[in-house]
Amino acid sequence: MGNKTVIKFIGFAATIIGIGATLLSDWVNEKKMEEEIDEKINKALTERLGENEEEES
């Protein structure tokens, strides 16, 4: 292989790795956000149910 071919291949591989890393990072951030949202929803529902039980007593 010529020197130019090796450099092109390395550039192409770096681009693909960069795209993969970006996609993986976005996926991880999305999962973290979903987890935070679920925690806040569960907390709000627990508080709401606690208030309803106090009113009924």
The first five atom37 places (N, CA, C, CB, O) and aatype in JSON, in Angstrom:
{
  "aatype": [12, 7, 2, 11, 16, 19, 9, 11, 13, 9, 7, 13, 0, 0, 16, 9, 9, 7, 9, 7, 0, 16, 10, 10, 15, 3, 17, 19, 2, 6, 11, 11, 12, 6, 6, 6, 9, 3, 6, 11, 9, 2, 11, 0, 10, 16, 6, 1, 10, 7, 6, 2, 6, 6, 6, 6, 15],
  "atom_mask": [
    [1, 1, 1, 1, 1],
    [1, 1, 1, 0, 1],
    [1, 1, 1, 1, 1],
    [1, 1, 1, 1, 1],
    [1, 1, 1, 1, 1],
    [1, 1, 1, 1, 1],
    [1, 1, 1, 1, 1],
    [1, 1, 1, 1, 1],
    [1, 1, 1, 1, 1],
    [1, 1, 1, 1, 1],
    [1, 1, 1, 0, 1],
    [1, 1, 1, 1, 1],
    [1, 1, 1, 1, 1],
    [1, 1, 1, 1, 1],
    [1, 1, 1, 1, 1],
    [1, 1, 1, 1, 1],
    [1, 1, 1, 1, 1],
    [1, 1, 1, 0, 1],
    [1, 1, 1, 1, 1],
    [1, 1, 1, 0, 1],
    [1, 1, 1, 1, 1],
    [1, 1, 1, 1, 1],
    [1, 1, 1, 1, 1],
    [1, 1, 1, 1, 1],
    [1, 1, 1, 1, 1],
    [1, 1, 1, 1, 1],
    [1, 1, 1, 1, 1],
    [1, 1, 1, 1, 1],
    [1, 1, 1, 1, 1],
    [1, 1, 1, 1, 1],
    [1, 1, 1, 1, 1],
    [1, 1, 1, 1, 1],
    [1, 1, 1, 1, 1],
    [1, 1, 1, 1, 1],
    [1, 1, 1, 1, 1],
    [1, 1, 1, 1, 1],
    [1, 1, 1, 1, 1],
    [1, 1, 1, 1, 1],
    [1, 1, 1, 1, 1],
    [1, 1, 1, 1, 1],
    [1, 1, 1, 1, 1],
    [1, 1, 1, 1, 1],
    [1, 1, 1, 1, 1],
    [1, 1, 1, 1, 1],
    [1, 1, 1, 1, 1],
    [1, 1, 1, 1, 1],
    [1, 1, 1, 1, 1],
    [1, 1, 1, 1, 1],
    [1, 1, 1, 1, 1],
    [1, 1, 1, 0, 1],
    [1, 1, 1, 1, 1],
    [1, 1, 1, 1, 1],
    [1, 1, 1, 1, 1],
    [1, 1, 1, 1, 1],
    [1, 1, 1, 1, 1],
    [1, 1, 1, 1, 1],
    [1, 1, 1, 1, 1]
  ],
  "atom_positions": [
    [[0.84, -1.18, 0.0], [0.0, 0.0, 0.0], [0.88, 1.24, 0.0], [-0.95, 0.0, 1.22], [1.96, 1.28, 0.59]],
    [[0.38, 2.22, -0.66], [1.12, 3.47, -0.7], [0.84, 4.29, 0.56], [0.0, 0.0, 0.0], [-0.11, 4.04, 1.3]],
    [[1.69, 5.26, 0.76], [1.58, 6.12, 1.93], [0.25, 6.89, 1.94], [2.75, 7.1, 1.98], [-0.36, 7.07, 2.99]],
    [[-0.18, 7.34, 0.77], [-1.44, 8.09, 0.66], [-2.63, 7.21, 1.03], [-1.62, 8.64, -0.76], [-3.56, 7.67, 1.68]],
    [[-2.6, 5.97, 0.62], [-3.69, 5.03, 0.91], [-3.8, 4.79, 2.41], [-3.48, 3.71, 0.17], [-4.91, 4.74, 2.96]],
    [[-2.67, 4.63, 3.08], [-2.66, 4.4, 4.52], [-3.23, 5.62, 5.25], [-1.23, 4.09, 5.01], [-4.02, 5.48, 6.18]],
    [[-2.83, 6.79, 4.83], [-3.32, 8.03, 5.46], [-4.82, 8.18, 5.23], [-2.57, 9.26, 4.89], [-5.54, 8.58, 6.15]],
    [[-5.31, 7.87, 4.04], [-6.74, 7.94, 3.76], [-7.5, 6.94, 4.63], [-7.03, 7.68, 2.27], [-8.56, 7.26, 5.17]],
    [[-6.96, 5.74, 4.75], [-7.61, 4.72, 5.57], [-7.67, 5.15, 7.04], [-6.86, 3.38, 5.44], [-8.7, 4.99, 7.69]],
    [[-6.58, 5.71, 7.55], [-6.56, 6.18, 8.94], [-7.57, 7.3, 9.14], [-5.13, 6.66, 9.33], [-8.28, 7.33, 10.15]],
    [[-7.64, 8.2, 8.19], [-8.63, 9.3, 8.27], [-10.05, 8.78, 8.26], [0.0, 0.0, 0.0], [-10.9, 9.24, 9.02]],
    [[-10.31, 7.81, 7.39], [-11.64, 7.21, 7.31], [-11.99, 6.49, 8.6], [-11.72, 6.23, 6.12], [-13.1, 6.62, 9.12]],
    [[-11.03, 5.72, 9.13], [-11.26, 4.98, 10.38], [-11.5, 5.95, 11.54], [-10.05, 4.07, 10.69], [-12.37, 5.71, 12.38]],
    [[-10.75, 7.04, 11.59], [-10.94, 8.03, 12.66], [-12.32, 8.67, 12.57], [-9.85, 9.12, 12.58], [-12.95, 8.93, 13.59]],
    [[-12.78, 8.92, 11.37], [-14.11, 9.49, 11.17], [-15.19, 8.53, 11.67], [-14.35, 9.83, 9.69], [-16.11, 8.94, 12.38]],
    [[-15.07, 7.28, 11.3], [-16.05, 6.27, 11.72], [-16.04, 6.12, 13.23], [-15.76, 4.91, 11.04], [-17.11, 6.04, 13.85]],
    [[-14.87, 6.08, 13.83], [-14.77, 5.96, 15.29], [-15.38, 7.19, 15.97], [-13.29, 5.79, 15.73], [-16.06, 7.07, 16.99]],
    [[-15.13, 8.35, 15.41], [-15.71, 9.59, 15.96], [-17.23, 9.59, 15.91], [0.0, 0.0, 0.0], [-17.89, 9.98, 16.87]],
    [[-17.78, 9.15, 14.79], [-19.24, 9.06, 14.66], [-19.8, 8.07, 15.66], [-19.65, 8.65, 13.21], [-20.81, 8.33, 16.31]],
    [[-19.14, 6.92, 15.8], [-19.59, 5.9, 16.76], [-19.54, 6.43, 18.18], [0.0, 0.0, 0.0], [-20.47, 6.19, 18.96]],
    [[-18.48, 7.14, 18.53], [-18.36, 7.69, 19.88], [-19.44, 8.73, 20.15], [-16.97, 8.32, 20.08], [-19.99, 8.78, 21.25]],
    [[-19.74, 9.53, 19.16], [-20.79, 10.54, 19.31], [-22.15, 9.89, 19.53], [-20.84, 11.45, 18.09], [-22.91, 10.29, 20.41]],
    [[-22.46, 8.88, 18.72], [-23.73, 8.18, 18.86], [-23.84, 7.5, 20.22], [-23.89, 7.15, 17.74], [-24.9, 7.54, 20.85]],
    [[-22.77, 6.88, 20.66], [-22.76, 6.21, 21.96], [-22.94, 7.22, 23.09], [-21.46, 5.43, 22.15], [-23.69, 6.96, 24.03]],
    [[-22.28, 8.33, 22.99], [-22.4, 9.38, 24.01], [-23.83, 9.92, 24.07], [-21.41, 10.53, 23.72], [-24.37, 10.12, 25.15]],
    [[-24.42, 10.16, 22.92], [-25.81, 10.64, 22.88], [-26.76, 9.62, 23.5], [-26.23, 10.93, 21.42], [-27.68, 9.99, 24.23]],
    [[-26.54, 8.34, 23.22], [-27.39, 7.28, 23.76], [-27.28, 7.24, 25.29], [-27.01, 5.92, 23.16], [-28.29, 7.12, 25.98]],
    [[-26.05, 7.33, 25.81], [-25.84, 7.31, 27.26], [-26.5, 8.51, 27.91], [-24.33, 7.28, 27.59], [-27.14, 8.38, 28.95]],
    [[-26.35, 9.68, 27.32], [-26.98, 10.89, 27.87], [-28.5, 10.77, 27.87], [-26.56, 12.13, 27.07], [-29.16, 11.22, 28.8]],
    [[-29.05, 10.17, 26.83], [-30.5, 9.99, 26.75], [-30.99, 9.04, 27.85], [-30.9, 9.43, 25.36], [-32.02, 9.29, 28.48]],
    [[-30.24, 7.97, 28.09], [-30.62, 7.02, 29.14], [-30.54, 7.68, 30.52], [-29.7, 5.78, 29.1], [-31.4, 7.43, 31.36]],
    [[-29.54, 8.51, 30.75], [-29.42, 9.23, 32.02], [-30.61, 10.17, 32.21], [-28.09, 10.03, 32.07], [-31.17, 10.25, 33.3]],
    [[-30.98, 10.86, 31.15], [-32.11, 11.79, 31.22], [-33.4, 11.04, 31.5], [-32.24, 12.6, 29.91], [-34.21, 11.49, 32.3]],
    [[-33.6, 9.89, 30.85], [-34.8, 9.09, 31.1], [-34.85, 8.63, 32.56], [-34.83, 7.88, 30.16], [-35.92, 8.62, 33.17]],
    [[-33.7, 8.26, 33.1], [-33.64, 7.81, 34.49], [-33.99, 8.95, 35.44], [-32.24, 7.25, 34.81], [-34.72, 8.75, 36.41]],
    [[-33.47, 10.15, 35.17], [-33.78, 11.31, 36.0], [-35.27, 11.64, 35.94], [-32.95, 12.52, 35.57], [-35.89, 11.94, 36.95]],
    [[-35.83, 11.57, 34.74], [-37.26, 11.87, 34.58], [-38.09, 10.85, 35.34], [-37.65, 11.87, 33.08], [-39.04, 11.22, 36.03]],
    [[-37.75, 9.56, 35.22], [-38.48, 8.52, 35.94], [-38.41, 8.73, 37.45], [-37.93, 7.13, 35.59], [-39.41, 8.56, 38.15]],
    [[-37.23, 9.1, 37.96], [-37.08, 9.34, 39.39], [-37.95, 10.51, 39.85], [-35.61, 9.61, 39.74], [-38.6, 10.43, 40.89]],
    [[-37.97, 11.58, 39.07], [-38.78, 12.76, 39.44], [-40.27, 12.43, 39.38], [-38.45, 13.95, 38.51], [-41.04, 12.88, 40.23]],
    [[-40.68, 11.67, 38.38], [-42.09, 11.28, 38.27], [-42.48, 10.41, 39.46], [-42.35, 10.52, 36.95], [-43.53, 10.63, 40.08]],
    [[-41.64, 9.43, 39.8], [-41.94, 8.56, 40.93], [-42.0, 9.35, 42.23], [-40.9, 7.45, 41.04], [-42.86, 9.09, 43.08]],
    [[-41.1, 10.31, 42.41], [-41.1, 11.14, 43.62], [-42.38, 11.97, 43.69], [-39.86, 12.07, 43.65], [-43.01, 12.05, 44.74]],
    [[-42.76, 12.58, 42.57], [-43.97, 13.39, 42.54], [-45.21, 12.54, 42.81], [-44.11, 14.1, 41.18], [-46.11, 12.97, 43.54]],
    [[-45.27, 11.34, 42.24], [-46.42, 10.47, 42.47], [-46.48, 10.01, 43.93], [-46.36, 9.25, 41.54], [-47.55, 9.93, 44.52]],
    [[-45.32, 9.71, 44.51], [-45.28, 9.3, 45.91], [-45.76, 10.43, 46.81], [-43.86, 8.89, 46.3], [-46.53, 10.2, 47.74]],
    [[-45.31, 11.65, 46.53], [-45.76, 12.8, 47.31], [-47.26, 13.01, 47.15], [-45.0, 14.07, 46.89], [-47.97, 13.29, 48.12]],
    [[-47.75, 12.88, 45.93], [-49.17, 13.09, 45.66], [-50.0, 12.04, 46.38], [-49.46, 13.04, 44.14], [-51.03, 12.36, 46.98]],
    [[-49.56, 10.77, 46.34], [-50.29, 9.71, 47.02], [-50.26, 9.91, 48.53], [-49.7, 8.34, 46.66], [-51.24, 9.63, 49.21]],
    [[-49.15, 10.4, 49.05], [-49.05, 10.69, 50.48], [-50.02, 11.78, 50.89], [0.0, 0.0, 0.0], [-50.63, 11.7, 51.95]],
    [[-50.16, 12.81, 50.06], [-51.1, 13.88, 50.35], [-52.53, 13.38, 50.33], [-50.92, 15.02, 49.37], [-53.33, 13.77, 51.17]],
    [[-52.85, 12.52, 49.37], [-54.2, 11.99, 49.25], [-54.54, 11.11, 50.46], [-54.35, 11.19, 47.94], [-55.67, 11.15, 50.95]],
    [[-53.59, 10.34, 50.94], [-53.83, 9.48, 52.09], [-54.05, 10.31, 53.34], [-52.67, 8.5, 52.3], [-54.87, 9.95, 54.19]],
    [[-53.34, 11.43, 53.49], [-53.51, 12.3, 54.64], [-54.88, 12.95, 54.62], [-52.42, 13.37, 54.68], [-55.51, 13.1, 55.67]],
    [[-55.36, 13.35, 53.44], [-56.67, 13.98, 53.31], [-57.78, 13.0, 53.66], [-56.87, 14.52, 51.91], [-58.79, 13.4, 54.23]],
    [[-57.6, 11.73, 53.32], [-58.62, 10.73, 53.58], [-58.69, 10.36, 55.06], [-58.37, 9.49, 52.75], [-59.73, 9.92, 55.54]],
    [[-57.6, 10.54, 55.77], [-57.57, 10.16, 57.19], [-58.31, 11.11, 58.07], [-56.16, 10.06, 57.67], [-58.37, 10.92, 59.28]]
  ]
}
